[in-house]
Every structure is written in structure tokens, then in C-alpha cells.
Amino acid sequence: MNKFITLLPLIFSSYGLLAASSVDITTSDEAEKCFQKYGENNAECLEEVTDKSEHQLEKVYQDKLKEIDAFDYTQWWMADESRKTGMIDALKKSQMEWLKYRAAYCGAATTAAQGTHFLGATLTSCTINMNKRRIAEIKMVKPEITQ
């Protein structure tokens, strides 16, 4: 019982940190700036910020593929080139699947905005936020051995 009482504040503080870090996936500073500057006539601005986000994602993805391709796979235990090729193929497959996932996820996340003048901003925000998360995930893929 004493251990439970000791852990109780930790549990509640952890929950508070998680709640504080959660963000509405359908809002972003970028889309908000477009809406503030152009009001409901923000389609061109939203397209611009979406394109910028897509470009950033594609650059990080292509850079990671190049990094893996240039990596000396002989550093891996009993490695051969097929492992490196497999790593590249796995990343390519995961990216294709992730793009499908993002489309479906953002479709679900923006359902409430469908039929409103906020749909473009919410969809743009979801795409931007998902891209930021994916960029962080891609950067975590490391071909070198870490301990």
C-alpha cells in the first residue's frame, strides 16, 4: 500500500504531462496565419504551406535514403549488401504505407470540418502536423550501430 501511495503522485503527474503535450492535429500556426491574413480566401496560402511541408518531408526522406545507401554495411555483424538493400526497401515501403495512413487519418480527423469553410485549414494543419511527426521518425532511423 505504501508503494502505491508513493506512485500515485507520479502517475498523476505523468498523466498531466501527457495531457499538456497533446495538440489538436487539425490546427497549426501555418494555417492560422493563412486564415488571419486572407480569411476565407486562403486556398492559395494553404496550398503554399502544404507544399512547403511536403517538400521538407520529401527532402528528409531522400536524405535518409542517401545516408543509408552511402553507409558502409560491413560495420554490421555478418553483413552483406542485401541487408542494406533491405533497409532501403523497408524504408521506401514504410513511407508509401505512411502516406496512405496520413491520408486516411487526416480524412477522419477533419470529418467535423467537412462542409465548412474551415476544411482547407484543418486538412492543411493535419498534413503539416503529421509531416512534422514523420520527419522526426525518419530522422530516428540510423544505419550505424548504437548502444
C-alpha atoms as an extended CHARMM CRD file, in Angstrom:
* protein
*
       147  EXT
         1         1  MET       CA              0.0000000000        0.0000000000        0.0000000000  PROA      1               0.0000000000
         2         2  ASN       CA              2.8410000000        2.3390000000        0.8440000000  PROA      2               0.0000000000
         3         3  LYS       CA              4.3400000000        1.8120000000       -2.6400000000  PROA      3               0.0000000000
         4         4  PHE       CA              1.0080000000        2.6420000000       -4.2410000000  PROA      4               0.0000000000
         5         5  ILE       CA              0.7440000000        5.9070000000       -2.3090000000  PROA      5               0.0000000000
         6         6  THR       CA              4.2950000000        6.7700000000       -3.3830000000  PROA      6               0.0000000000
         7         7  LEU       CA              3.4990000000        6.0440000000       -7.0330000000  PROA      7               0.0000000000
         8         8  LEU       CA              0.1820000000        7.9080000000       -7.0690000000  PROA      8               0.0000000000
         9         9  PRO       CA              1.6830000000       11.4110000000       -7.4990000000  PROA      9               0.0000000000
        10        10  LEU       CA              3.9690000000       10.0820000000      -10.2230000000  PROA      10              0.0000000000
        11        11  ILE       CA              1.0300000000        8.5840000000      -12.0900000000  PROA      11              0.0000000000
        12        12  PHE       CA             -0.9750000000       11.8050000000      -11.9160000000  PROA      12              0.0000000000
        13        13  SER       CA              1.9580000000       14.0000000000      -12.8920000000  PROA      13              0.0000000000
        14        14  SER       CA              2.7230000000       11.7160000000      -15.8560000000  PROA      14              0.0000000000
        15        15  TYR       CA             -0.8800000000       11.9420000000      -16.9870000000  PROA      15              0.0000000000
        16        16  GLY       CA             -0.7170000000       15.7190000000      -16.7050000000  PROA      16              0.0000000000
        17        17  LEU       CA              2.4140000000       15.8450000000      -18.8520000000  PROA      17              0.0000000000
        18        18  LEU       CA              0.7570000000       13.6890000000      -21.4930000000  PROA      18              0.0000000000
        19        19  ALA       CA             -2.3750000000       15.8200000000      -21.4760000000  PROA      19              0.0000000000
        20        20  ALA       CA             -0.3510000000       19.0110000000      -21.6850000000  PROA      20              0.0000000000
        21        21  SER       CA              1.6430000000       17.7440000000      -24.6540000000  PROA      21              0.0000000000
        22        22  SER       CA             -1.3770000000       16.6680000000      -26.6980000000  PROA      22              0.0000000000
        23        23  VAL       CA             -2.2560000000       19.0190000000      -29.5200000000  PROA      23              0.0000000000
        24        24  ASP       CA             -5.2400000000       19.2160000000      -31.8220000000  PROA      24              0.0000000000
        25        25  ILE       CA             -3.9070000000       17.6230000000      -35.0010000000  PROA      25              0.0000000000
        26        26  THR       CA             -6.2020000000       19.8610000000      -37.0900000000  PROA      26              0.0000000000
        27        27  THR       CA             -4.6870000000       23.1660000000      -36.0100000000  PROA      27              0.0000000000
        28        28  SER       CA             -1.3550000000       24.7130000000      -36.8960000000  PROA      28              0.0000000000
        29        29  ASP       CA              0.3070000000       28.0810000000      -36.7540000000  PROA      29              0.0000000000
        30        30  GLU       CA              0.8930000000       27.9580000000      -40.5120000000  PROA      30              0.0000000000
        31        31  ALA       CA             -2.7840000000       27.5030000000      -41.3900000000  PROA      31              0.0000000000
        32        32  GLU       CA             -3.8400000000       30.0140000000      -38.7470000000  PROA      32              0.0000000000
        33        33  LYS       CA             -1.5730000000       32.6500000000      -40.3220000000  PROA      33              0.0000000000
        34        34  CYS       CA             -3.1640000000       31.9960000000      -43.7230000000  PROA      34              0.0000000000
        35        35  PHE       CA             -6.6260000000       32.3250000000      -42.2270000000  PROA      35              0.0000000000
        36        36  GLN       CA             -5.7230000000       35.5500000000      -40.3980000000  PROA      36              0.0000000000
        37        37  LYS       CA             -4.1320000000       37.0940000000      -43.4760000000  PROA      37              0.0000000000
        38        38  TYR       CA             -6.6240000000       36.0090000000      -46.1520000000  PROA      38              0.0000000000
        39        39  GLY       CA             -9.7730000000       35.0000000000      -44.2890000000  PROA      39              0.0000000000
        40        40  GLU       CA            -11.8780000000       32.5480000000      -46.2590000000  PROA      40              0.0000000000
        41        41  ASN       CA             -9.8840000000       33.3020000000      -49.4380000000  PROA      41              0.0000000000
        42        42  ASN       CA             -6.8810000000       31.4100000000      -48.1120000000  PROA      42              0.0000000000
        43        43  ALA       CA             -6.6880000000       28.4900000000      -50.5690000000  PROA      43              0.0000000000
        44        44  GLU       CA             -3.5230000000       29.6930000000      -52.2890000000  PROA      44              0.0000000000
        45        45  CYS       CA             -1.7590000000       30.3450000000      -48.9910000000  PROA      45              0.0000000000
        46        46  LEU       CA             -2.8110000000       26.9400000000      -47.6040000000  PROA      46              0.0000000000
        47        47  GLU       CA             -1.5540000000       25.2690000000      -50.7640000000  PROA      47              0.0000000000
        48        48  GLU       CA              1.7570000000       27.0930000000      -50.3780000000  PROA      48              0.0000000000
        49        49  VAL       CA              2.3050000000       25.9900000000      -46.7700000000  PROA      49              0.0000000000
        50        50  THR       CA              1.2430000000       22.4380000000      -47.6210000000  PROA      50              0.0000000000
        51        51  ASP       CA              3.7320000000       22.3430000000      -50.4980000000  PROA      51              0.0000000000
        52        52  LYS       CA              6.4800000000       23.6350000000      -48.2020000000  PROA      52              0.0000000000
        53        53  SER       CA              5.7090000000       20.9260000000      -45.6470000000  PROA      53              0.0000000000
        54        54  GLU       CA              5.6140000000       18.2310000000      -48.3290000000  PROA      54              0.0000000000
        55        55  HSD       CA              8.9610000000       19.4370000000      -49.6720000000  PROA      55              0.0000000000
        56        56  GLN       CA             10.5180000000       19.2750000000      -46.1980000000  PROA      56              0.0000000000
        57        57  LEU       CA              9.2280000000       15.7320000000      -45.7100000000  PROA      57              0.0000000000
        58        58  GLU       CA             10.4860000000       14.6190000000      -49.1260000000  PROA      58              0.0000000000
        59        59  LYS       CA             13.9130000000       16.1670000000      -48.5330000000  PROA      59              0.0000000000
        60        60  VAL       CA             14.3760000000       14.4340000000      -45.1700000000  PROA      60              0.0000000000
        61        61  TYR       CA             13.1750000000       11.1530000000      -46.6870000000  PROA      61              0.0000000000
        62        62  GLN       CA             15.5100000000       11.3910000000      -49.7080000000  PROA      62              0.0000000000
        63        63  ASP       CA             18.4230000000       12.4460000000      -47.4910000000  PROA      63              0.0000000000
        64        64  LYS       CA             17.8330000000        9.4100000000      -45.2660000000  PROA      64              0.0000000000
        65        65  LEU       CA             17.7720000000        7.0820000000      -48.2900000000  PROA      65              0.0000000000
        66        66  LYS       CA             21.0810000000        8.5860000000      -49.4490000000  PROA      66              0.0000000000
        67        67  GLU       CA             22.5520000000        8.2360000000      -45.9600000000  PROA      67              0.0000000000
        68        68  ILE       CA             21.6240000000        4.5560000000      -45.8180000000  PROA      68              0.0000000000
        69        69  ASP       CA             22.8390000000        3.9390000000      -49.3550000000  PROA      69              0.0000000000
        70        70  ALA       CA             26.2150000000        5.5440000000      -48.5860000000  PROA      70              0.0000000000
        71        71  PHE       CA             26.6060000000        3.6500000000      -45.3040000000  PROA      71              0.0000000000
        72        72  ASP       CA             29.3660000000        1.0480000000      -45.0100000000  PROA      72              0.0000000000
        73        73  TYR       CA             27.2420000000       -2.0030000000      -44.2490000000  PROA      73              0.0000000000
        74        74  THR       CA             30.3510000000       -4.0490000000      -43.4180000000  PROA      74              0.0000000000
        75        75  GLN       CA             30.1610000000       -2.4180000000      -39.9750000000  PROA      75              0.0000000000
        76        76  TRP       CA             27.1670000000       -4.6560000000      -39.2620000000  PROA      76              0.0000000000
        77        77  TRP       CA             27.8460000000       -8.1160000000      -37.8940000000  PROA      77              0.0000000000
        78        78  MET       CA             27.8900000000      -10.7170000000      -40.6990000000  PROA      78              0.0000000000
        79        79  ALA       CA             26.5440000000       -8.0920000000      -43.0280000000  PROA      79              0.0000000000
        80        80  ASP       CA             26.1170000000       -8.2440000000      -46.7420000000  PROA      80              0.0000000000
        81        81  GLU       CA             24.7660000000       -5.7480000000      -49.2130000000  PROA      81              0.0000000000
        82        82  SER       CA             21.3280000000       -7.3840000000      -49.1670000000  PROA      82              0.0000000000
        83        83  ARG       CA             20.7670000000       -6.1400000000      -45.6000000000  PROA      83              0.0000000000
        84        84  LYS       CA             21.4270000000       -2.5650000000      -46.6550000000  PROA      84              0.0000000000
        85        85  THR       CA             19.1610000000       -3.0150000000      -49.6690000000  PROA      85              0.0000000000
        86        86  GLY       CA             16.5430000000       -4.4950000000      -47.3700000000  PROA      86              0.0000000000
        87        87  MET       CA             16.7720000000       -1.4850000000      -45.0790000000  PROA      87              0.0000000000
        88        88  ILE       CA             16.2700000000        0.8830000000      -48.0150000000  PROA      88              0.0000000000
        89        89  ASP       CA             13.3570000000       -1.1780000000      -49.3480000000  PROA      89              0.0000000000
        90        90  ALA       CA             11.7540000000       -1.2900000000      -45.8950000000  PROA      90              0.0000000000
        91        91  LEU       CA             12.0070000000        2.4820000000      -45.5320000000  PROA      91              0.0000000000
        92        92  LYS       CA             10.5220000000        3.0070000000      -49.0050000000  PROA      92              0.0000000000
        93        93  LYS       CA              7.6480000000        0.6320000000      -48.2320000000  PROA      93              0.0000000000
        94        94  SER       CA              7.0050000000        2.2360000000      -44.8620000000  PROA      94              0.0000000000
        95        95  GLN       CA              6.9040000000        5.6740000000      -46.4820000000  PROA      95              0.0000000000
        96        96  MET       CA              4.3590000000        4.5690000000      -49.0840000000  PROA      96              0.0000000000
        97        97  GLU       CA              2.2190000000        2.9810000000      -46.3670000000  PROA      97              0.0000000000
        98        98  TRP       CA              2.5950000000        6.0260000000      -44.1470000000  PROA      98              0.0000000000
        99        99  LEU       CA              1.3590000000        8.3330000000      -46.9180000000  PROA      99              0.0000000000
       100       100  LYS       CA             -1.7780000000        6.1850000000      -47.2240000000  PROA      100             0.0000000000
       101       101  TYR       CA             -2.1670000000        6.2130000000      -43.4530000000  PROA      101             0.0000000000
       102       102  ARG       CA             -1.7830000000       10.0010000000      -43.3170000000  PROA      102             0.0000000000
       103       103  ALA       CA             -4.4980000000       10.4810000000      -45.9310000000  PROA      103             0.0000000000
       104       104  ALA       CA             -6.9090000000        8.1920000000      -44.0890000000  PROA      104             0.0000000000
       105       105  TYR       CA             -6.0550000000        9.6150000000      -40.6860000000  PROA      105             0.0000000000
       106       106  CYS       CA             -6.4340000000       13.2250000000      -41.7780000000  PROA      106             0.0000000000
       107       107  GLY       CA             -9.6750000000       12.3120000000      -43.5150000000  PROA      107             0.0000000000
       108       108  ALA       CA            -11.0070000000       11.0160000000      -40.2160000000  PROA      108             0.0000000000
       109       109  ALA       CA             -9.5490000000       13.8550000000      -38.1510000000  PROA      109             0.0000000000
       110       110  THR       CA            -11.1330000000       16.5390000000      -40.3430000000  PROA      110             0.0000000000
       111       111  THR       CA            -14.6180000000       15.0000000000      -40.5710000000  PROA      111             0.0000000000
       112       112  ALA       CA            -16.1370000000       17.6610000000      -38.3120000000  PROA      112             0.0000000000
       113       113  ALA       CA            -14.9220000000       20.4190000000      -40.6450000000  PROA      113             0.0000000000
       114       114  GLN       CA            -16.3280000000       18.8620000000      -43.8140000000  PROA      114             0.0000000000
       115       115  GLY       CA            -18.8250000000       21.1710000000      -45.4450000000  PROA      115             0.0000000000
       116       116  THR       CA            -17.4180000000       24.2200000000      -43.6720000000  PROA      116             0.0000000000
       117       117  HSD       CA            -15.0410000000       26.9560000000      -44.7610000000  PROA      117             0.0000000000
       118       118  PHE       CA            -12.5440000000       25.5550000000      -42.2210000000  PROA      118             0.0000000000
       119       119  LEU       CA            -11.9530000000       22.2850000000      -44.0860000000  PROA      119             0.0000000000
       120       120  GLY       CA             -8.9410000000       23.5460000000      -46.0540000000  PROA      120             0.0000000000
       121       121  ALA       CA             -7.2400000000       24.8720000000      -42.9270000000  PROA      121             0.0000000000
       122       122  THR       CA             -7.9350000000       21.7480000000      -40.8820000000  PROA      122             0.0000000000
       123       123  LEU       CA             -6.7310000000       19.4310000000      -43.6440000000  PROA      123             0.0000000000
       124       124  THR       CA             -3.6220000000       21.5490000000      -44.1920000000  PROA      124             0.0000000000
       125       125  SER       CA             -2.9270000000       21.5650000000      -40.4600000000  PROA      125             0.0000000000
       126       126  CYS       CA             -3.3390000000       17.8150000000      -40.1710000000  PROA      126             0.0000000000
       127       127  THR       CA             -0.9810000000       17.2600000000      -43.1000000000  PROA      127             0.0000000000
       128       128  ILE       CA              1.6160000000       19.6540000000      -41.6930000000  PROA      128             0.0000000000
       129       129  ASN       CA              1.4270000000       18.1610000000      -38.1980000000  PROA      129             0.0000000000
       130       130  MET       CA              1.6290000000       14.5970000000      -39.4850000000  PROA      130             0.0000000000
       131       131  ASN       CA              4.5750000000       15.5470000000      -41.7100000000  PROA      131             0.0000000000
       132       132  LYS       CA              6.4300000000       17.0400000000      -38.7480000000  PROA      132             0.0000000000
       133       133  ARG       CA              5.9510000000       13.8190000000      -36.8220000000  PROA      133             0.0000000000
       134       134  ARG       CA              7.0550000000       11.7070000000      -39.7610000000  PROA      134             0.0000000000
       135       135  ILE       CA             10.1540000000       13.8420000000      -40.2670000000  PROA      135             0.0000000000
       136       136  ALA       CA             11.1020000000       13.1650000000      -36.6460000000  PROA      136             0.0000000000
       137       137  GLU       CA             10.5160000000        9.4270000000      -37.1700000000  PROA      137             0.0000000000
       138       138  ILE       CA             12.6410000000        9.3030000000      -40.3190000000  PROA      138             0.0000000000
       139       139  LYS       CA             15.4680000000       11.1170000000      -38.5500000000  PROA      139             0.0000000000
       140       140  MET       CA             15.4160000000        8.3960000000      -35.8770000000  PROA      140             0.0000000000
       141       141  VAL       CA             16.3270000000        5.7070000000      -38.4310000000  PROA      141             0.0000000000
       142       142  LYS       CA             20.0550000000        5.1830000000      -38.0570000000  PROA      142             0.0000000000
       143       143  PRO       CA             22.1190000000        2.7850000000      -40.1310000000  PROA      143             0.0000000000
       144       144  GLU       CA             25.0100000000        2.8580000000      -37.6620000000  PROA      144             0.0000000000
       145       145  ILE       CA             25.0060000000        0.5970000000      -34.6320000000  PROA      145             0.0000000000
       146       146  THR       CA             24.0120000000        2.3960000000      -31.4630000000  PROA      146             0.0000000000
       147       147  GLN       CA             24.1900000000        1.1070000000      -27.9200000000  PROA      147             0.0000000000
